[in-house]
Amino acid sequence: MKTQDIEKREHELTCINRERITISGVTDVDSFNESEIIASTDWGELSIKGENLHIENLSLETSELSIKGRIIAFIYSEEKLLKKGVFGRIFNA
């Protein structure tokens, strides 16, 4: 079976007042700190940028992620952002 033939999980993002986010369809959280959280979904990697970001809930069983903080941006990427850095190239070579 080709990668493109694999059925993707439904993915939904809800943002309330730029202070709370609920995301469904999350397969993993690659990294997190108070200014950026990087989560993987079947639809690409999602980077949430902001201030004082905190993961309130993460359940990989239900594929849900809840975040609290001041939201500045959502950025989707097809490739893993972490692998593009120097260390990512060294350790993933």
MMTF fields as JSON, N, C-alpha, C and O atoms, coordinates in Angstrom:
{
  "mmtfVersion": "1.0.0",
  "mmtfProducer": "UNKNOWN",
  "numBonds": 371,
  "numAtoms": 372,
  "numGroups": 93,
  "numChains": 1,
  "numModels": 1,
  "chainsPerModel": [1],
  "groupsPerChain": [93],
  "chainIdList": ["A"],
  "bondAtomList": [4, 2, 8, 6, 12, 10, 16, 14, 20, 18, 24, 22, 28, 26, 32, 30, 36, 34, 40, 38, 44, 42, 48, 46, 52, 50, 56, 54, 60, 58, 64, 62, 68, 66, 72, 70, 76, 74, 80, 78, 84, 82, 88, 86, 92, 90, 96, 94, 100, 98, 104, 102, 108, 106, 112, 110, 116, 114, 120, 118, 124, 122, 128, 126, 132, 130, 136, 134, 140, 138, 144, 142, 148, 146, 152, 150, 156, 154, 160, 158, 164, 162, 168, 166, 172, 170, 176, 174, 180, 178, 184, 182, 188, 186, 192, 190, 196, 194, 200, 198, 204, 202, 208, 206, 212, 210, 216, 214, 220, 218, 224, 222, 228, 226, 232, 230, 236, 234, 240, 238, 244, 242, 248, 246, 252, 250, 256, 254, 260, 258, 264, 262, 268, 266, 272, 270, 276, 274, 280, 278, 284, 282, 288, 286, 292, 290, 296, 294, 300, 298, 304, 302, 308, 306, 312, 310, 316, 314, 320, 318, 324, 322, 328, 326, 332, 330, 336, 334, 340, 338, 344, 342, 348, 346, 352, 350, 356, 354, 360, 358, 364, 362, 368, 366],
  "bondOrderList": [1, 1, 1, 1, 1, 1, 1, 1, 1, 1, 1, 1, 1, 1, 1, 1, 1, 1, 1, 1, 1, 1, 1, 1, 1, 1, 1, 1, 1, 1, 1, 1, 1, 1, 1, 1, 1, 1, 1, 1, 1, 1, 1, 1, 1, 1, 1, 1, 1, 1, 1, 1, 1, 1, 1, 1, 1, 1, 1, 1, 1, 1, 1, 1, 1, 1, 1, 1, 1, 1, 1, 1, 1, 1, 1, 1, 1, 1, 1, 1, 1, 1, 1, 1, 1, 1, 1, 1, 1, 1, 1, 1],
  "groupList": [{"groupName": "MET", "atomNameList": ["N", "CA", "C", "O"], "elementList": ["N", "C", "C", "O"], "formalChargeList": [0, 0, 0, 0], "bondAtomList": [1, 0, 2, 1, 3, 2], "bondOrderList": [1, 1, 2], "singleLetterCode": "M", "chemCompType": "L-PEPTIDE LINKING"}, {"groupName": "LYS", "atomNameList": ["N", "CA", "C", "O"], "elementList": ["N", "C", "C", "O"], "formalChargeList": [0, 0, 0, 0], "bondAtomList": [1, 0, 2, 1, 3, 2], "bondOrderList": [1, 1, 2], "singleLetterCode": "K", "chemCompType": "L-PEPTIDE LINKING"}, {"groupName": "THR", "atomNameList": ["N", "CA", "C", "O"], "elementList": ["N", "C", "C", "O"], "formalChargeList": [0, 0, 0, 0], "bondAtomList": [1, 0, 2, 1, 3, 2], "bondOrderList": [1, 1, 2], "singleLetterCode": "T", "chemCompType": "L-PEPTIDE LINKING"}, {"groupName": "GLN", "atomNameList": ["N", "CA", "C", "O"], "elementList": ["N", "C", "C", "O"], "formalChargeList": [0, 0, 0, 0], "bondAtomList": [1, 0, 2, 1, 3, 2], "bondOrderList": [1, 1, 2], "singleLetterCode": "Q", "chemCompType": "L-PEPTIDE LINKING"}, {"groupName": "ASP", "atomNameList": ["N", "CA", "C", "O"], "elementList": ["N", "C", "C", "O"], "formalChargeList": [0, 0, 0, 0], "bondAtomList": [1, 0, 2, 1, 3, 2], "bondOrderList": [1, 1, 2], "singleLetterCode": "D", "chemCompType": "L-PEPTIDE LINKING"}, {"groupName": "ILE", "atomNameList": ["N", "CA", "C", "O"], "elementList": ["N", "C", "C", "O"], "formalChargeList": [0, 0, 0, 0], "bondAtomList": [1, 0, 2, 1, 3, 2], "bondOrderList": [1, 1, 2], "singleLetterCode": "I", "chemCompType": "L-PEPTIDE LINKING"}, {"groupName": "GLU", "atomNameList": ["N", "CA", "C", "O"], "elementList": ["N", "C", "C", "O"], "formalChargeList": [0, 0, 0, 0], "bondAtomList": [1, 0, 2, 1, 3, 2], "bondOrderList": [1, 1, 2], "singleLetterCode": "E", "chemCompType": "L-PEPTIDE LINKING"}, {"groupName": "ARG", "atomNameList": ["N", "CA", "C", "O"], "elementList": ["N", "C", "C", "O"], "formalChargeList": [0, 0, 0, 0], "bondAtomList": [1, 0, 2, 1, 3, 2], "bondOrderList": [1, 1, 2], "singleLetterCode": "R", "chemCompType": "L-PEPTIDE LINKING"}, {"groupName": "HIS", "atomNameList": ["N", "CA", "C", "O"], "elementList": ["N", "C", "C", "O"], "formalChargeList": [0, 0, 0, 0], "bondAtomList": [1, 0, 2, 1, 3, 2], "bondOrderList": [1, 1, 2], "singleLetterCode": "H", "chemCompType": "L-PEPTIDE LINKING"}, {"groupName": "LEU", "atomNameList": ["N", "CA", "C", "O"], "elementList": ["N", "C", "C", "O"], "formalChargeList": [0, 0, 0, 0], "bondAtomList": [1, 0, 2, 1, 3, 2], "bondOrderList": [1, 1, 2], "singleLetterCode": "L", "chemCompType": "L-PEPTIDE LINKING"}, {"groupName": "CYS", "atomNameList": ["N", "CA", "C", "O"], "elementList": ["N", "C", "C", "O"], "formalChargeList": [0, 0, 0, 0], "bondAtomList": [1, 0, 2, 1, 3, 2], "bondOrderList": [1, 1, 2], "singleLetterCode": "C", "chemCompType": "L-PEPTIDE LINKING"}, {"groupName": "ASN", "atomNameList": ["N", "CA", "C", "O"], "elementList": ["N", "C", "C", "O"], "formalChargeList": [0, 0, 0, 0], "bondAtomList": [1, 0, 2, 1, 3, 2], "bondOrderList": [1, 1, 2], "singleLetterCode": "N", "chemCompType": "L-PEPTIDE LINKING"}, {"groupName": "SER", "atomNameList": ["N", "CA", "C", "O"], "elementList": ["N", "C", "C", "O"], "formalChargeList": [0, 0, 0, 0], "bondAtomList": [1, 0, 2, 1, 3, 2], "bondOrderList": [1, 1, 2], "singleLetterCode": "S", "chemCompType": "L-PEPTIDE LINKING"}, {"groupName": "GLY", "atomNameList": ["N", "CA", "C", "O"], "elementList": ["N", "C", "C", "O"], "formalChargeList": [0, 0, 0, 0], "bondAtomList": [1, 0, 2, 1, 3, 2], "bondOrderList": [1, 1, 2], "singleLetterCode": "G", "chemCompType": "PEPTIDE LINKING"}, {"groupName": "VAL", "atomNameList": ["N", "CA", "C", "O"], "elementList": ["N", "C", "C", "O"], "formalChargeList": [0, 0, 0, 0], "bondAtomList": [1, 0, 2, 1, 3, 2], "bondOrderList": [1, 1, 2], "singleLetterCode": "V", "chemCompType": "L-PEPTIDE LINKING"}, {"groupName": "PHE", "atomNameList": ["N", "CA", "C", "O"], "elementList": ["N", "C", "C", "O"], "formalChargeList": [0, 0, 0, 0], "bondAtomList": [1, 0, 2, 1, 3, 2], "bondOrderList": [1, 1, 2], "singleLetterCode": "F", "chemCompType": "L-PEPTIDE LINKING"}, {"groupName": "ALA", "atomNameList": ["N", "CA", "C", "O"], "elementList": ["N", "C", "C", "O"], "formalChargeList": [0, 0, 0, 0], "bondAtomList": [1, 0, 2, 1, 3, 2], "bondOrderList": [1, 1, 2], "singleLetterCode": "A", "chemCompType": "L-PEPTIDE LINKING"}, {"groupName": "TRP", "atomNameList": ["N", "CA", "C", "O"], "elementList": ["N", "C", "C", "O"], "formalChargeList": [0, 0, 0, 0], "bondAtomList": [1, 0, 2, 1, 3, 2], "bondOrderList": [1, 1, 2], "singleLetterCode": "W", "chemCompType": "L-PEPTIDE LINKING"}, {"groupName": "TYR", "atomNameList": ["N", "CA", "C", "O"], "elementList": ["N", "C", "C", "O"], "formalChargeList": [0, 0, 0, 0], "bondAtomList": [1, 0, 2, 1, 3, 2], "bondOrderList": [1, 1, 2], "singleLetterCode": "Y", "chemCompType": "L-PEPTIDE LINKING"}],
  "groupTypeList": [0, 1, 2, 3, 4, 5, 6, 1, 7, 6, 8, 6, 9, 2, 10, 5, 11, 7, 6, 7, 5, 2, 5, 12, 13, 14, 2, 4, 14, 4, 12, 15, 11, 6, 12, 6, 5, 5, 16, 12, 2, 4, 17, 13, 6, 9, 12, 5, 1, 13, 6, 11, 9, 8, 5, 6, 11, 9, 12, 9, 6, 2, 12, 6, 9, 12, 5, 1, 13, 7, 5, 5, 16, 15, 5, 18, 12, 6, 6, 1, 9, 9, 1, 1, 13, 14, 15, 13, 7, 5, 15, 11, 16],
  "groupIdList": [1, 2, 3, 4, 5, 6, 7, 8, 9, 10, 11, 12, 13, 14, 15, 16, 17, 18, 19, 20, 21, 22, 23, 24, 25, 26, 27, 28, 29, 30, 31, 32, 33, 34, 35, 36, 37, 38, 39, 40, 41, 42, 43, 44, 45, 46, 47, 48, 49, 50, 51, 52, 53, 54, 55, 56, 57, 58, 59, 60, 61, 62, 63, 64, 65, 66, 67, 68, 69, 70, 71, 72, 73, 74, 75, 76, 77, 78, 79, 80, 81, 82, 83, 84, 85, 86, 87, 88, 89, 90, 91, 92, 93],
  "secStructList": [7, 7, 4, 4, 4, 1, 7, 7, 7, 7, 7, 3, 3, 3, 3, 3, 6, 6, 6, 3, 3, 3, 3, 3, 1, 3, 3, 3, 3, 3, 3, 3, 7, 1, 1, 3, 3, 3, 3, 3, 3, 6, 6, 3, 3, 3, 3, 3, 3, 3, 3, 3, 3, 3, 3, 3, 3, 3, 3, 6, 6, 6, 6, 3, 3, 3, 3, 3, 3, 3, 3, 3, 3, 3, 3, 3, 3, 1, 1, 7, 4, 4, 4, 4, 1, 2, 2, 2, 2, 2, 2, 6, 7],
  "xCoordList": [0.834, 0.0, 0.883, 1.811, 0.62, 1.382, 0.996, -0.109, 1.927, 1.677, 0.443, -0.333, 0.247, -0.888, -2.212, -3.27, -2.175, -3.394, -3.877, -5.002, -3.044, -3.418, -4.441, -4.254, -5.522, -6.569, -6.087, -5.532, -6.304, -5.878, -6.981, -8.166, -6.566, -7.508, -8.056, -7.373, -9.293, -9.889, -9.125, -8.698, -8.958, -8.181, -9.003, -9.47, -9.172, -9.938, -9.213, -8.654, -9.225, -8.573, -9.591, -10.212, -9.759, -10.667, -9.865, -9.178, -9.954, -9.244, -10.278, -11.118, -10.212, -11.146, -10.382, -9.506, -10.738, -10.182, -8.654, -8.065, -8.019, -6.558, -5.922, -4.759, -6.693, -6.181, -6.236, -5.471, -7.12, -7.273, -7.425, -8.108, -6.76, -6.844, -7.159, -6.61, -8.043, -8.29, -8.034, -8.575, -7.207, -6.827, -7.108, -6.691, -7.816, -8.038, -7.187, -6.747, -6.962, -6.165, -4.67, -3.888, -4.261, -2.836, -2.252, -2.784, -1.155, -0.509, 0.698, 1.106, 1.281, 2.442, 2.726, 2.316, 3.424, 3.954, 5.465, 6.08, 6.056, 7.49, 8.334, 9.395, 7.864, 8.584, 7.636, 6.613, 8.0, 7.187, 8.0, 8.888, 7.675, 8.184, 7.16, 6.096, 7.448, 6.469, 6.195, 5.22, 7.028, 6.827, 6.454, 6.041, 6.591, 6.234, 5.953, 6.668, 4.888, 4.549, 4.459, 3.765, 5.159, 5.138, 4.46, 4.933, 3.341, 2.548, 2.449, 2.423, 2.393, 2.23, 0.779, 0.114, 0.299, -1.025, -0.866, 0.186, -1.886, -1.836, -1.828, -1.498, -2.187, -2.276, -1.035, -1.0, -0.026, 1.218, 1.577, 0.827, 2.729, 3.192, 2.593, 2.526, 2.159, 1.522, 2.376, 2.65, 2.794, 3.56, 2.644, 2.092, 2.485, 1.687, 2.67, 3.438, 2.646, 3.56, 2.769, 1.633, 3.393, 2.718, 3.567, 4.794, 2.878, 3.54, 2.882, 1.664, 3.677, 3.175, 2.305, 1.271, 2.722, 1.963, 2.151, 3.263, 1.047, 1.071, 0.143, -0.976, 0.604, -0.244, -1.121, -0.626, -2.429, -3.368, -3.726, -3.895, -3.841, -4.221, -3.633, -3.676, -3.09, -2.611, -3.021, -2.606, -3.84, -4.244, -4.005, -4.737, -2.975, -2.709, -3.702, -3.859, -4.378, -5.424, -6.612, -7.174, -7.002, -8.124, -7.651, -8.472, -6.341, -5.719, -6.096, -6.28, -6.217, -6.607, -5.514, -4.829, -5.379, -4.405, -5.095, -5.774, -4.929, -5.479, -4.333, -3.47, -4.334, -3.266, -3.872, -4.925, -3.183, -3.596, -2.423, -1.277, -2.692, -1.654, -2.066, -3.186, -1.181, -1.477, -1.018, 0.176, -1.976, -1.686, -1.317, -2.034, -0.195, 0.256, 0.092, -0.316, 0.406, 0.355, 0.19, 0.597, -0.427, -0.491, 0.224, -0.054, 1.137, 1.855, 1.856, 2.294, 1.361, 1.386, 2.57, 2.915, 3.188, 4.316, 4.175, 3.7, 4.577, 4.522, 5.677, 5.54, 6.818, 7.996, 8.194, 7.705, 8.903, 9.218, 10.217, 11.296, 9.857, 10.736, 12.005, 13.056, 11.929, 13.104, 14.211, 15.383, 13.886, 14.895, 15.668, 16.685, 15.227, 15.901, 17.092, 17.912, 17.211, 18.327, 19.603, 19.585, 20.696, 21.998, 22.018, 22.448, 21.549, 21.544, 20.619, 20.913, 19.496, 18.579, 19.217, 19.009, 20.005, 20.686, 21.761, 21.963, 22.45, 23.52, 22.924, 23.402, 21.882, 21.326, 20.366, 20.067, 19.876, 18.948, 19.591, 18.901, 20.884, 21.574, 21.673, 22.226],
  "yCoordList": [-1.172, 0.0, 1.242, 1.329, 2.197, 3.426, 4.356, 4.272, 5.253, 6.211, 7.055, 7.335, 7.464, 8.307, 7.556, 8.183, 6.225, 5.429, 5.245, 4.795, 5.587, 5.424, 6.496, 7.679, 6.062, 6.998, 7.87, 7.37, 9.177, 10.121, 10.296, 10.313, 10.427, 10.712, 12.124, 13.022, 12.304, 13.633, 14.538, 14.105, 15.784, 16.753, 18.035, 18.585, 18.496, 19.719, 20.571, 20.054, 21.891, 22.82, 23.886, 24.516, 24.085, 25.108, 26.052, 25.619, 27.344, 28.357, 29.314, 29.856, 29.516, 30.39, 31.601, 31.481, 32.777, 34.061, 34.11, 34.853, 33.333, 33.267, 32.899, 33.22, 32.216, 31.824, 30.324, 29.803, 29.633, 28.18, 27.53, 28.043, 26.38, 25.626, 24.178, 23.612, 23.594, 22.164, 21.626, 22.134, 20.594, 20.031, 18.54, 17.842, 18.05, 16.608, 16.084, 16.851, 14.792, 14.182, 14.296, 14.182, 14.52, 14.643, 13.244, 12.438, 12.969, 11.662, 11.673, 10.624, 12.877, 12.986, 14.459, 15.321, 14.75, 16.082, 15.946, 15.267, 16.6, 16.464, 17.295, 16.852, 18.5, 19.343, 20.403, 20.717, 20.944, 22.009, 22.847, 22.347, 24.122, 25.053, 26.187, 26.101, 27.221, 28.275, 29.134, 29.887, 29.046, 29.872, 29.083, 29.684, 27.744, 26.959, 25.504, 24.886, 24.992, 23.576, 23.005, 23.559, 21.894, 21.257, 19.903, 19.023, 19.753, 18.525, 17.908, 18.618, 16.59, 15.873, 15.468, 15.049, 15.601, 15.118, 14.366, 14.446, 13.648, 12.963, 13.961, 13.595, 15.206, 16.242, 17.124, 18.108, 16.79, 17.55, 17.943, 17.701, 18.547, 18.989, 20.359, 21.217, 20.558, 21.802, 22.472, 21.884, 23.7, 24.49, 25.58, 26.379, 25.607, 26.631, 27.553, 27.119, 28.836, 29.802, 30.749, 31.108, 31.15, 32.049, 32.401, 32.311, 32.806, 33.175, 32.428, 32.256, 31.988, 31.25, 30.055, 29.808, 29.325, 28.16, 26.997, 26.709, 26.341, 25.185, 24.113, 24.408, 22.88, 21.76, 21.407, 20.994, 21.574, 21.229, 19.753, 19.123, 19.205, 17.798, 17.25, 17.907, 16.054, 15.335, 13.887, 13.21, 13.417, 12.017, 11.456, 11.764, 10.632, 10.01, 8.893, 8.489, 8.384, 7.375, 7.963, 7.32, 9.209, 9.873, 10.88, 11.504, 11.047, 11.973, 13.423, 14.19, 13.818, 15.183, 15.901, 15.314, 17.192, 18.053, 19.352, 19.953, 19.797, 21.074, 21.946, 21.499, 23.196, 24.134, 25.429, 25.876, 26.021, 27.295, 28.256, 27.852, 29.529, 30.551, 31.602, 31.566, 32.541, 33.566, 33.047, 32.85, 32.829, 32.254, 33.36, 34.351, 33.181, 34.153, 33.61, 34.352, 32.318, 31.781, 30.264, 29.57, 29.77, 28.347, 28.185, 28.925, 27.233, 27.01, 25.518, 24.711, 25.158, 23.765, 23.549, 24.421, 22.379, 22.016, 20.562, 19.743, 20.235, 18.855, 18.028, 16.819, 18.674, 17.97, 18.276, 19.287, 17.412, 17.665, 18.803, 18.74, 19.837, 20.996, 20.658, 21.236, 19.734, 19.406, 18.773, 18.933, 18.07, 17.379, 18.335, 17.937, 19.579, 20.516, 21.194, 21.794, 21.115, 21.746, 20.946, 19.818, 21.537, 20.901, 19.583, 18.558, 19.608, 18.388, 17.337, 16.143, 17.776, 16.825, 16.124, 14.929, 16.878, 16.252, 15.284, 14.238, 15.625, 14.754, 13.455, 12.368, 13.564, 12.393, 11.603, 10.453, 12.169, 11.454, 11.049, 10.6, 11.199, 10.865, 9.374, 8.912],
  "zCoordList": [0.0, 0.0, 0.0, 0.804, -0.876, -0.965, 0.176, 0.711, 0.548, 1.621, 1.334, 2.247, 0.088, -0.258, -0.172, -0.122, -0.155, -0.068, 1.372, 1.591, 2.352, 3.748, 4.124, 3.841, 4.765, 5.154, 6.31, 7.288, 6.186, 7.205, 8.24, 7.91, 9.508, 10.585, 10.435, 9.943, 10.864, 10.849, 11.808, 12.878, 11.419, 12.196, 12.324, 11.326, 13.544, 13.785, 14.808, 15.775, 14.592, 15.493, 15.897, 15.041, 17.204, 17.718, 18.598, 19.523, 18.304, 19.077, 19.676, 18.957, 20.991, 21.684, 22.212, 23.069, 21.676, 22.138, 22.149, 22.934, 21.295, 21.214, 22.544, 22.789, 23.417, 24.731, 24.98, 25.792, 24.299, 24.472, 23.1, 22.214, 22.96, 21.7, 22.038, 22.983, 21.257, 21.317, 19.92, 18.937, 19.841, 18.548, 18.577, 19.502, 17.566, 17.437, 16.287, 15.431, 16.274, 15.215, 15.444, 14.499, 16.685, 17.013, 17.206, 17.968, 16.507, 16.612, 17.549, 18.048, 17.794, 18.674, 18.936, 18.158, 20.024, 20.285, 20.21, 21.032, 19.218, 18.969, 19.928, 20.367, 20.255, 21.203, 21.746, 21.139, 22.902, 23.471, 24.447, 25.138, 24.485, 25.484, 25.585, 24.973, 26.324, 26.553, 25.331, 25.323, 24.293, 23.109, 21.85, 20.859, 21.866, 20.681, 21.059, 21.848, 20.464, 20.604, 19.201, 18.348, 18.952, 17.638, 17.778, 18.498, 17.076, 17.137, 15.749, 14.745, 15.701, 14.432, 14.258, 15.205, 13.024, 12.64, 11.322, 10.687, 10.914, 9.615, 8.455, 7.327, 8.724, 7.692, 7.658, 6.919, 8.439, 8.465, 9.88, 10.825, 10.004, 11.302, 11.595, 10.715, 12.834, 13.242, 14.305, 15.351, 14.039, 14.991, 15.543, 14.786, 16.865, 17.53, 18.225, 19.083, 17.853, 18.454, 19.339, 19.032, 20.449, 21.36, 22.561, 22.533, 23.622, 24.869, 26.015, 26.031, 26.966, 28.136, 27.748, 28.368, 26.735, 26.28, 27.247, 27.691, 27.559, 28.449, 27.898, 27.48, 27.897, 27.494, 28.685, 29.734, 28.513, 29.581, 29.557, 30.602, 28.34, 28.201, 26.907, 25.867, 26.981, 25.81, 25.968, 26.909, 25.04, 25.035, 23.641, 22.7, 23.519, 22.223, 21.937, 20.785, 22.974, 22.773, 22.028, 21.141, 22.393, 21.72, 20.685, 20.013, 20.545, 19.585, 19.849, 18.904, 21.123, 21.457, 22.246, 23.084, 21.946, 22.597, 22.967, 22.133, 24.219, 24.675, 25.156, 25.912, 24.709, 25.027, 25.57, 25.115, 26.554, 27.124, 27.024, 27.221, 26.72, 26.616, 25.615, 25.106, 25.319, 24.313, 22.955, 22.725, 22.06, 20.743, 19.765, 19.633, 19.082, 18.084, 16.667, 15.774, 16.44, 15.076, 15.076, 16.008, 13.988, 13.661, 12.331, 11.387, 12.243, 10.984, 10.686, 11.506, 9.502, 9.061, 8.134, 7.337, 8.245, 7.397, 6.996, 7.783, 5.793, 5.321, 5.875, 6.065, 6.135, 6.623, 8.094, 8.598, 8.772, 10.179, 10.267, 9.677, 11.003, 11.151, 11.9, 11.624, 12.843, 13.653, 12.832, 13.172, 11.778, 10.976, 10.083, 9.515, 9.937, 9.055, 9.713, 9.018, 11.043, 11.739, 11.568, 11.074, 11.977, 11.852, 12.625, 12.095, 13.883, 14.676, 14.088, 14.149, 13.517, 12.892, 11.709, 11.501, 10.924, 9.783, 10.246, 9.629, 11.322, 11.826, 12.373, 12.047, 13.204, 13.881, 13.008, 13.331, 11.923, 11.051, 9.738, 8.823, 9.635, 8.389, 8.203, 7.205]
}
